[in-house]
């Protein structure tokens, strides 16, 4: 194997690695953002379900209808 072919082989390997790293970087942030959005939606849905099932919000005192009702 000549020096030229070794150099080409090393260059090809380097390009393959660079492509894989670039692909991983491109896919990283959309994956993080999508996961965060799904977790946020699940948390909000869980809180709404808890409230509608008579959770902590049912124990709170009711608010008056108007400011005149408190005077």
PDB file of N, CA, C and O in Angstrom:
ATOM      1  N   UNK A   1       0.857  -1.172   0.000  1.00  0.00           N
ATOM      2  CA  UNK A   1       0.000   0.000   0.000  1.00  0.00           C
ATOM      3  C   UNK A   1       0.902   1.234   0.000  1.00  0.00           C
ATOM      4  O   UNK A   1       1.782   1.382   0.848  1.00  0.00           O
ATOM      5  N   UNK A   2       0.666   2.091  -0.949  1.00  0.00           N
ATOM      6  CA  UNK A   2       1.521   3.266  -1.074  1.00  0.00           C
ATOM      7  C   UNK A   2       1.077   4.351  -0.096  1.00  0.00           C
ATOM      8  O   UNK A   2      -0.002   4.285   0.494  1.00  0.00           O
ATOM      9  N   UNK A   3       1.922   5.325   0.050  1.00  0.00           N
ATOM     10  CA  UNK A   3       1.625   6.440   0.951  1.00  0.00           C
ATOM     11  C   UNK A   3       0.405   7.208   0.461  1.00  0.00           C
ATOM     12  O   UNK A   3      -0.401   7.671   1.268  1.00  0.00           O
ATOM     13  N   UNK A   4       0.266   7.343  -0.836  1.00  0.00           N
ATOM     14  CA  UNK A   4      -0.872   8.079  -1.408  1.00  0.00           C
ATOM     15  C   UNK A   4      -2.187   7.378  -1.099  1.00  0.00           C
ATOM     16  O   UNK A   4      -3.153   8.029  -0.701  1.00  0.00           O
ATOM     17  N   UNK A   5      -2.239   6.079  -1.272  1.00  0.00           N
ATOM     18  CA  UNK A   5      -3.486   5.365  -1.004  1.00  0.00           C
ATOM     19  C   UNK A   5      -3.797   5.341   0.488  1.00  0.00           C
ATOM     20  O   UNK A   5      -4.967   5.387   0.869  1.00  0.00           O
ATOM     21  N   UNK A   6      -2.788   5.272   1.331  1.00  0.00           N
ATOM     22  CA  UNK A   6      -3.025   5.366   2.787  1.00  0.00           C
ATOM     23  C   UNK A   6      -3.603   6.720   3.153  1.00  0.00           C
ATOM     24  O   UNK A   6      -4.511   6.823   3.977  1.00  0.00           O
ATOM     25  N   UNK A   7      -3.065   7.753   2.531  1.00  0.00           N
ATOM     26  CA  UNK A   7      -3.553   9.110   2.809  1.00  0.00           C
ATOM     27  C   UNK A   7      -5.003   9.254   2.367  1.00  0.00           C
ATOM     28  O   UNK A   7      -5.819   9.836   3.081  1.00  0.00           O
ATOM     29  N   UNK A   8      -5.325   8.724   1.189  1.00  0.00           N
ATOM     30  CA  UNK A   8      -6.715   8.782   0.708  1.00  0.00           C
ATOM     31  C   UNK A   8      -7.641   8.004   1.633  1.00  0.00           C
ATOM     32  O   UNK A   8      -8.744   8.454   1.943  1.00  0.00           O
ATOM     33  N   UNK A   9      -7.191   6.851   2.064  1.00  0.00           N
ATOM     34  CA  UNK A   9      -8.002   6.038   2.963  1.00  0.00           C
ATOM     35  C   UNK A   9      -8.249   6.774   4.289  1.00  0.00           C
ATOM     36  O   UNK A   9      -9.365   6.763   4.808  1.00  0.00           O
ATOM     37  N   UNK A  10      -7.226   7.397   4.818  1.00  0.00           N
ATOM     38  CA  UNK A  10      -7.368   8.157   6.065  1.00  0.00           C
ATOM     39  C   UNK A  10      -8.296   9.347   5.867  1.00  0.00           C
ATOM     40  O   UNK A  10      -9.092   9.674   6.748  1.00  0.00           O
ATOM     41  N   UNK A  11      -8.193   9.995   4.706  1.00  0.00           N
ATOM     42  CA  UNK A  11      -9.058  11.138   4.418  1.00  0.00           C
ATOM     43  C   UNK A  11     -10.514  10.694   4.315  1.00  0.00           C
ATOM     44  O   UNK A  11     -11.407  11.367   4.829  1.00  0.00           O
ATOM     45  N   UNK A  12     -10.756   9.550   3.646  1.00  0.00           N
ATOM     46  CA  UNK A  12     -12.129   9.033   3.547  1.00  0.00           C
ATOM     47  C   UNK A  12     -12.693   8.698   4.917  1.00  0.00           C
ATOM     48  O   UNK A  12     -13.851   8.994   5.213  1.00  0.00           O
ATOM     49  N   UNK A  13     -11.868   8.080   5.746  1.00  0.00           N
ATOM     50  CA  UNK A  13     -12.317   7.735   7.098  1.00  0.00           C
ATOM     51  C   UNK A  13     -12.641   9.002   7.892  1.00  0.00           C
ATOM     52  O   UNK A  13     -13.636   9.057   8.614  1.00  0.00           O
ATOM     53  N   UNK A  14     -11.795  10.008   7.749  1.00  0.00           N
ATOM     54  CA  UNK A  14     -12.046  11.279   8.438  1.00  0.00           C
ATOM     55  C   UNK A  14     -13.335  11.923   7.981  1.00  0.00           C
ATOM     56  O   UNK A  14     -14.079  12.462   8.800  1.00  0.00           O
ATOM     57  N   UNK A  15     -13.614  11.879   6.688  1.00  0.00           N
ATOM     58  CA  UNK A  15     -14.853  12.452   6.165  1.00  0.00           C
ATOM     59  C   UNK A  15     -16.078  11.694   6.662  1.00  0.00           C
ATOM     60  O   UNK A  15     -17.107  12.301   6.960  1.00  0.00           O
ATOM     61  N   UNK A  16     -15.972  10.366   6.751  1.00  0.00           N
ATOM     62  CA  UNK A  16     -17.089   9.574   7.272  1.00  0.00           C
ATOM     63  C   UNK A  16     -17.396   9.952   8.718  1.00  0.00           C
ATOM     64  O   UNK A  16     -18.554  10.105   9.105  1.00  0.00           O
ATOM     65  N   UNK A  17     -16.338  10.098   9.501  1.00  0.00           N
ATOM     66  CA  UNK A  17     -16.521  10.475  10.909  1.00  0.00           C
ATOM     67  C   UNK A  17     -17.130  11.865  11.002  1.00  0.00           C
ATOM     68  O   UNK A  17     -18.035  12.095  11.804  1.00  0.00           O
ATOM     69  N   UNK A  18     -16.639  12.797  10.184  1.00  0.00           N
ATOM     70  CA  UNK A  18     -17.183  14.158  10.207  1.00  0.00           C
ATOM     71  C   UNK A  18     -18.659  14.166   9.826  1.00  0.00           C
ATOM     72  O   UNK A  18     -19.453  14.885  10.431  1.00  0.00           O
ATOM     73  N   UNK A  19     -19.028  13.369   8.826  1.00  0.00           N
ATOM     74  CA  UNK A  19     -20.438  13.296   8.430  1.00  0.00           C
ATOM     75  C   UNK A  19     -21.304  12.769   9.554  1.00  0.00           C
ATOM     76  O   UNK A  19     -22.397  13.281   9.799  1.00  0.00           O
ATOM     77  N   UNK A  20     -20.818  11.745  10.238  1.00  0.00           N
ATOM     78  CA  UNK A  20     -21.600  11.171  11.347  1.00  0.00           C
ATOM     79  C   UNK A  20     -21.743  12.152  12.495  1.00  0.00           C
ATOM     80  O   UNK A  20     -22.812  12.253  13.097  1.00  0.00           O
ATOM     81  N   UNK A  21     -20.684  12.871  12.801  1.00  0.00           N
ATOM     82  CA  UNK A  21     -20.748  13.873  13.880  1.00  0.00           C
ATOM     83  C   UNK A  21     -21.708  14.987  13.496  1.00  0.00           C
ATOM     84  O   UNK A  21     -22.504  15.423  14.328  1.00  0.00           O
ATOM     85  N   UNK A  22     -21.650  15.458  12.254  1.00  0.00           N
ATOM     86  CA  UNK A  22     -22.552  16.518  11.804  1.00  0.00           C
ATOM     87  C   UNK A  22     -24.003  16.058  11.863  1.00  0.00           C
ATOM     88  O   UNK A  22     -24.876  16.818  12.282  1.00  0.00           O
ATOM     89  N   UNK A  23     -24.268  14.831  11.449  1.00  0.00           N
ATOM     90  CA  UNK A  23     -25.627  14.299  11.507  1.00  0.00           C
ATOM     91  C   UNK A  23     -26.124  14.210  12.952  1.00  0.00           C
ATOM     92  O   UNK A  23     -27.273  14.546  13.238  1.00  0.00           O
ATOM     93  N   UNK A  24     -25.273  13.765  13.841  1.00  0.00           N
ATOM     94  CA  UNK A  24     -25.655  13.683  15.253  1.00  0.00           C
ATOM     95  C   UNK A  24     -25.955  15.074  15.813  1.00  0.00           C
ATOM     96  O   UNK A  24     -26.902  15.237  16.584  1.00  0.00           O
ATOM     97  N   UNK A  25     -25.168  16.069  15.439  1.00  0.00           N
ATOM     98  CA  UNK A  25     -25.412  17.429  15.920  1.00  0.00           C
ATOM     99  C   UNK A  25     -26.705  17.993  15.359  1.00  0.00           C
ATOM    100  O   UNK A  25     -27.439  18.685  16.064  1.00  0.00           O
ATOM    101  N   UNK A  26     -26.990  17.702  14.095  1.00  0.00           N
ATOM    102  CA  UNK A  26     -28.216  18.211  13.472  1.00  0.00           C
ATOM    103  C   UNK A  26     -29.448  17.591  14.127  1.00  0.00           C
ATOM    104  O   UNK A  26     -30.462  18.265  14.305  1.00  0.00           O
ATOM    105  N   UNK A  27     -29.364  16.325  14.481  1.00  0.00           N
ATOM    106  CA  UNK A  27     -30.523  15.646  15.061  1.00  0.00           C
ATOM    107  C   UNK A  27     -30.665  15.854  16.564  1.00  0.00           C
ATOM    108  O   UNK A  27     -31.723  15.559  17.119  1.00  0.00           O
ATOM    109  N   UNK A  28     -29.634  16.351  17.236  1.00  0.00           N
ATOM    110  CA  UNK A  28     -29.646  16.454  18.697  1.00  0.00           C
ATOM    111  C   UNK A  28     -30.689  17.459  19.192  1.00  0.00           C
ATOM    112  O   UNK A  28     -31.551  17.103  19.995  1.00  0.00           O
ATOM    113  N   UNK A  29     -30.623  18.699  18.728  1.00  0.00           N
ATOM    114  CA  UNK A  29     -31.513  19.732  19.265  1.00  0.00           C
ATOM    115  C   UNK A  29     -32.978  19.508  18.942  1.00  0.00           C
ATOM    116  O   UNK A  29     -33.809  19.704  19.829  1.00  0.00           O
ATOM    117  N   UNK A  30     -33.350  19.114  17.741  1.00  0.00           N
ATOM    118  CA  UNK A  30     -34.773  18.811  17.530  1.00  0.00           C
ATOM    119  C   UNK A  30     -35.276  17.694  18.437  1.00  0.00           C
ATOM    120  O   UNK A  30     -36.424  17.716  18.881  1.00  0.00           O
ATOM    121  N   UNK A  31     -34.419  16.722  18.709  1.00  0.00           N
ATOM    122  CA  UNK A  31     -34.817  15.639  19.603  1.00  0.00           C
ATOM    123  C   UNK A  31     -35.024  16.159  21.020  1.00  0.00           C
ATOM    124  O   UNK A  31     -35.994  15.790  21.682  1.00  0.00           O
ATOM    125  N   UNK A  32     -34.125  17.007  21.483  1.00  0.00           N
ATOM    126  CA  UNK A  32     -34.252  17.577  22.830  1.00  0.00           C
ATOM    127  C   UNK A  32     -35.509  18.431  22.929  1.00  0.00           C
ATOM    128  O   UNK A  32     -36.254  18.320  23.903  1.00  0.00           O
ATOM    129  N   UNK A  33     -35.757  19.283  21.933  1.00  0.00           N
ATOM    130  CA  UNK A  33     -36.930  20.150  21.963  1.00  0.00           C
ATOM    131  C   UNK A  33     -38.230  19.352  21.890  1.00  0.00           C
ATOM    132  O   UNK A  33     -39.191  19.672  22.590  1.00  0.00           O
ATOM    133  N   UNK A  34     -38.269  18.334  21.065  1.00  0.00           N
ATOM    134  CA  UNK A  34     -39.470  17.503  20.952  1.00  0.00           C
ATOM    135  C   UNK A  34     -39.739  16.753  22.257  1.00  0.00           C
ATOM    136  O   UNK A  34     -40.883  16.663  22.702  1.00  0.00           O
ATOM    137  N   UNK A  35     -38.697  16.223  22.857  1.00  0.00           N
ATOM    138  CA  UNK A  35     -38.854  15.518  24.128  1.00  0.00           C
ATOM    139  C   UNK A  35     -39.356  16.464  25.218  1.00  0.00           C
ATOM    140  O   UNK A  35     -40.233  16.103  26.002  1.00  0.00           O
ATOM    141  N   UNK A  36     -38.802  17.666  25.265  1.00  0.00           N
ATOM    142  CA  UNK A  36     -39.248  18.652  26.243  1.00  0.00           C
ATOM    143  C   UNK A  36     -40.703  19.027  26.048  1.00  0.00           C
ATOM    144  O   UNK A  36     -41.445  19.161  27.021  1.00  0.00           O
ATOM    145  N   UNK A  37     -41.119  19.195  24.809  1.00  0.00           N
ATOM    146  CA  UNK A  37     -42.513  19.547  24.529  1.00  0.00           C
ATOM    147  C   UNK A  37     -43.458  18.416  24.938  1.00  0.00           C
ATOM    148  O   UNK A  37     -44.522  18.672  25.502  1.00  0.00           O
ATOM    149  N   UNK A  38     -43.081  17.185  24.661  1.00  0.00           N
ATOM    150  CA  UNK A  38     -43.924  16.040  25.036  1.00  0.00           C
ATOM    151  C   UNK A  38     -44.043  15.942  26.552  1.00  0.00           C
ATOM    152  O   UNK A  38     -45.130  15.697  27.076  1.00  0.00           O
ATOM    153  N   UNK A  39     -42.942  16.131  27.253  1.00  0.00           N
ATOM    154  CA  UNK A  39     -42.971  16.072  28.720  1.00  0.00           C
ATOM    155  C   UNK A  39     -43.849  17.193  29.277  1.00  0.00           C
ATOM    156  O   UNK A  39     -44.617  16.969  30.212  1.00  0.00           O
ATOM    157  N   UNK A  40     -43.741  18.397  28.711  1.00  0.00           N
ATOM    158  CA  UNK A  40     -44.554  19.523  29.178  1.00  0.00           C
ATOM    159  C   UNK A  40     -46.037  19.254  28.952  1.00  0.00           C
ATOM    160  O   UNK A  40     -46.854  19.536  29.829  1.00  0.00           O
ATOM    161  N   UNK A  41     -46.392  18.718  27.804  1.00  0.00           N
ATOM    162  CA  UNK A  41     -47.795  18.403  27.515  1.00  0.00           C
ATOM    163  C   UNK A  41     -48.310  17.341  28.466  1.00  0.00           C
ATOM    164  O   UNK A  41     -49.438  17.432  28.950  1.00  0.00           O
ATOM    165  N   UNK A  42     -47.491  16.335  28.737  1.00  0.00           N
ATOM    166  CA  UNK A  42     -47.928  15.287  29.671  1.00  0.00           C
ATOM    167  C   UNK A  42     -48.115  15.829  31.081  1.00  0.00           C
ATOM    168  O   UNK A  42     -49.059  15.447  31.772  1.00  0.00           O
ATOM    169  N   UNK A  43     -47.221  16.719  31.515  1.00  0.00           N
ATOM    170  CA  UNK A  43     -47.371  17.315  32.842  1.00  0.00           C
ATOM    171  C   UNK A  43     -48.636  18.170  32.933  1.00  0.00           C
ATOM    172  O   UNK A  43     -49.369  18.096  33.919  1.00  0.00           O
ATOM    173  N   UNK A  44     -48.886  18.977  31.907  1.00  0.00           N
ATOM    174  CA  UNK A  44     -50.092  19.807  31.910  1.00  0.00           C
ATOM    175  C   UNK A  44     -51.354  18.954  31.881  1.00  0.00           C
ATOM    176  O   UNK A  44     -52.329  19.264  32.567  1.00  0.00           O
ATOM    177  N   UNK A  45     -51.344  17.901  31.105  1.00  0.00           N
ATOM    178  CA  UNK A  45     -52.509  17.012  31.050  1.00  0.00           C
ATOM    179  C   UNK A  45     -52.728  16.332  32.402  1.00  0.00           C
ATOM    180  O   UNK A  45     -53.866  16.158  32.837  1.00  0.00           O
ATOM    181  N   UNK A  46     -51.649  15.953  33.055  1.00  0.00           N
ATOM    182  CA  UNK A  46     -51.780  15.339  34.373  1.00  0.00           C
ATOM    183  C   UNK A  46     -52.335  16.300  35.409  1.00  0.00           C
ATOM    184  O   UNK A  46     -53.148  15.916  36.250  1.00  0.00           O
ATOM    185  N   UNK A  47     -51.891  17.553  35.347  1.00  0.00           N
ATOM    186  CA  UNK A  47     -52.420  18.550  36.287  1.00  0.00           C
ATOM    187  C   UNK A  47     -53.892  18.814  36.040  1.00  0.00           C
ATOM    188  O   UNK A  47     -54.672  18.920  36.987  1.00  0.00           O
ATOM    189  N   UNK A  48     -54.282  18.921  34.778  1.00  0.00           N
ATOM    190  CA  UNK A  48     -55.705  19.149  34.468  1.00  0.00           C
ATOM    191  C   UNK A  48     -56.556  17.976  34.918  1.00  0.00           C
ATOM    192  O   UNK A  48     -57.653  18.162  35.446  1.00  0.00           O
ATOM    193  N   UNK A  49     -56.054  16.778  34.710  1.00  0.00           N
ATOM    194  CA  UNK A  49     -56.812  15.597  35.112  1.00  0.00           C
ATOM    195  C   UNK A  49     -56.959  15.553  36.634  1.00  0.00           C
ATOM    196  O   UNK A  49     -58.011  15.181  37.155  1.00  0.00           O
ATOM    197  N   UNK A  50     -55.890  15.938  37.342  1.00  0.00           N
ATOM    198  CA  UNK A  50     -55.938  15.942  38.801  1.00  0.00           C
ATOM    199  C   UNK A  50     -56.952  16.964  39.309  1.00  0.00           C
ATOM    200  O   UNK A  50     -57.709  16.697  40.243  1.00  0.00           O
ATOM    201  N   UNK A  51     -56.955  18.145  38.674  1.00  0.00           N
ATOM    202  CA  UNK A  51     -57.907  19.184  39.085  1.00  0.00           C
ATOM    203  C   UNK A  51     -59.343  18.770  38.810  1.00  0.00           C
ATOM    204  O   UNK A  51     -60.222  18.978  39.647  1.00  0.00           O
ATOM    205  N   UNK A  52     -59.586  18.188  37.648  1.00  0.00           N
ATOM    206  CA  UNK A  52     -60.954  17.802  37.305  1.00  0.00           C
ATOM    207  C   UNK A  52     -61.428  16.618  38.154  1.00  0.00           C
ATOM    208  O   UNK A  52     -62.631  16.402  38.300  1.00  0.00           O
ATOM    209  N   UNK A  53     -60.497  15.861  38.706  1.00  0.00           N
ATOM    210  CA  UNK A  53     -60.868  14.722  39.539  1.00  0.00           C
ATOM    211  C   UNK A  53     -61.037  15.124  41.004  1.00  0.00           C
ATOM    212  O   UNK A  53     -61.248  14.263  41.858  1.00  0.00           O
ATOM    213  N   UNK A  54     -60.947  16.425  41.304  1.00  0.00           N
ATOM    214  CA  UNK A  54     -61.147  16.873  42.674  1.00  0.00           C
ATOM    215  C   UNK A  54     -59.872  16.889  43.474  1.00  0.00           C
ATOM    216  O   UNK A  54     -59.860  16.485  44.637  1.00  0.00           O
ATOM    217  N   UNK A  55     -58.802  17.348  42.872  1.00  0.00           N
ATOM    218  CA  UNK A  55     -57.523  17.434  43.562  1.00  0.00           C
ATOM    219  C   UNK A  55     -57.465  18.648  44.471  1.00  0.00           C
ATOM    220  O   UNK A  55     -58.460  19.000  45.104  1.00  0.00           O
ATOM    221  N   UNK A  56     -56.318  19.283  44.541  1.00  0.00           N
ATOM    222  CA  UNK A  56     -56.114  20.413  45.443  1.00  0.00           C
ATOM    223  C   UNK A  56     -57.020  21.594  45.124  1.00  0.00           C
ATOM    224  O   UNK A  56     -57.419  22.307  46.044  1.00  0.00           O
ATOM    225  N   UNK A  57     -57.353  21.826  43.887  1.00  0.00           N
ATOM    226  CA  UNK A  57     -58.151  22.977  43.501  1.00  0.00           C
ATOM    227  C   UNK A  57     -59.563  22.888  44.078  1.00  0.00           C
ATOM    228  O   UNK A  57     -60.194  23.921  44.303  1.00  0.00           O
ATOM    229  N   UNK A  58     -60.073  21.687  44.322  1.00  0.00           N
ATOM    230  CA  UNK A  58     -61.415  21.535  44.876  1.00  0.00           C
ATOM    231  C   UNK A  58     -61.463  21.948  46.344  1.00  0.00           C
ATOM    232  O   UNK A  58     -62.534  22.305  46.836  1.00  0.00           O
ATOM    233  N   UNK A  59     -60.347  21.910  47.056  1.00  0.00           N
ATOM    234  CA  UNK A  59     -60.318  22.274  48.460  1.00  0.00           C
ATOM    235  C   UNK A  59     -60.169  23.773  48.672  1.00  0.00           C
ATOM    236  O   UNK A  59     -60.358  24.249  49.791  1.00  0.00           O
ATOM    237  N   UNK A  60     -59.838  24.526  47.636  1.00  0.00           N
ATOM    238  CA  UNK A  60     -59.609  25.961  47.774  1.00  0.00           C
ATOM    239  C   UNK A  60     -60.929  26.684  47.983  1.00  0.00           C
ATOM    240  O   UNK A  60     -61.985  26.227  47.547  1.00  0.00           O
ATOM    241  N   UNK A  61     -60.843  27.837  48.668  1.00  0.00           N
ATOM    242  CA  UNK A  61     -62.043  28.631  48.899  1.00  0.00           C
ATOM    243  C   UNK A  61     -62.499  29.252  47.587  1.00  0.00           C
ATOM    244  O   UNK A  61     -61.667  29.668  46.781  1.00  0.00           O
ATOM    245  N   UNK A  62     -63.809  29.321  47.360  1.00  0.00           N
ATOM    246  CA  UNK A  62     -64.293  29.935  46.124  1.00  0.00           C
ATOM    247  C   UNK A  62     -64.057  31.447  46.142  1.00  0.00           C
ATOM    248  O   UNK A  62     -64.111  32.082  47.195  1.00  0.00           O
ATOM    249  N   UNK A  63     -63.798  32.006  44.973  1.00  0.00           N
ATOM    250  CA  UNK A  63     -63.584  33.445  44.850  1.00  0.00           C
ATOM    251  C   UNK A  63     -64.919  34.157  44.734  1.00  0.00           C
ATOM    252  O   UNK A  63     -65.862  33.603  44.170  1.00  0.00           O
ATOM    253  N   UNK A  64     -65.018  35.355  45.248  1.00  0.00           N
ATOM    254  CA  UNK A  64     -66.273  36.105  45.088  1.00  0.00           C
ATOM    255  C   UNK A  64     -66.482  36.482  43.633  1.00  0.00           C
ATOM    256  O   UNK A  64     -65.537  36.564  42.849  1.00  0.00           O
ATOM    257  N   UNK A  65     -67.759  36.711  43.288  1.00  0.00           N
ATOM    258  CA  UNK A  65     -68.094  37.023  41.892  1.00  0.00           C
ATOM    259  C   UNK A  65     -67.638  38.417  41.492  1.00  0.00           C
ATOM    260  O   UNK A  65     -67.251  38.621  40.341  1.00  0.00           O
ATOM    261  N   UNK A  66     -67.672  39.380  42.401  1.00  0.00           N
ATOM    262  CA  UNK A  66     -67.314  40.744  42.029  1.00  0.00           C
ATOM    263  C   UNK A  66     -66.619  41.423  43.217  1.00  0.00           C
ATOM    264  O   UNK A  66     -66.601  40.899  44.331  1.00  0.00           O
ATOM    265  N   UNK A  67     -66.058  42.584  42.951  1.00  0.00           N
ATOM    266  CA  UNK A  67     -65.411  43.330  44.001  1.00  0.00           C
ATOM    267  C   UNK A  67     -66.446  43.867  45.004  1.00  0.00           C
ATOM    268  O   UNK A  67     -66.120  44.052  46.177  1.00  0.00           O
ATOM    269  N   UNK A  68     -67.662  44.113  44.569  1.00  0.00           N
ATOM    270  CA  UNK A  68     -68.717  44.616  45.444  1.00  0.00           C
ATOM    271  C   UNK A  68     -69.116  43.556  46.480  1.00  0.00           C
ATOM    272  O   UNK A  68     -69.590  43.902  47.562  1.00  0.00           O
ATOM    273  N   UNK A  69     -68.936  42.313  46.168  1.00  0.00           N
ATOM    274  CA  UNK A  69     -69.314  41.257  47.099  1.00  0.00           C
ATOM    275  C   UNK A  69     -68.401  41.223  48.306  1.00  0.00           C
ATOM    276  O   UNK A  69     -68.800  40.727  49.359  1.00  0.00           O
ATOM    277  N   UNK A  70     -67.179  41.740  48.182  1.00  0.00           N
ATOM    278  CA  UNK A  70     -66.273  41.731  49.315  1.00  0.00           C
ATOM    279  C   UNK A  70     -66.443  42.953  50.201  1.00  0.00           C
ATOM    280  O   UNK A  70     -65.944  42.955  51.327  1.00  0.00           O
ATOM    281  N   UNK A  71     -67.124  43.985  49.740  1.00  0.00           N
ATOM    282  CA  UNK A  71     -67.261  45.224  50.521  1.00  0.00           C
ATOM    283  C   UNK A  71     -68.388  45.171  51.505  1.00  0.00           C
ATOM    284  O   UNK A  71     -68.621  46.139  52.229  1.00  0.00           O
TER     285      UNK A  71
END
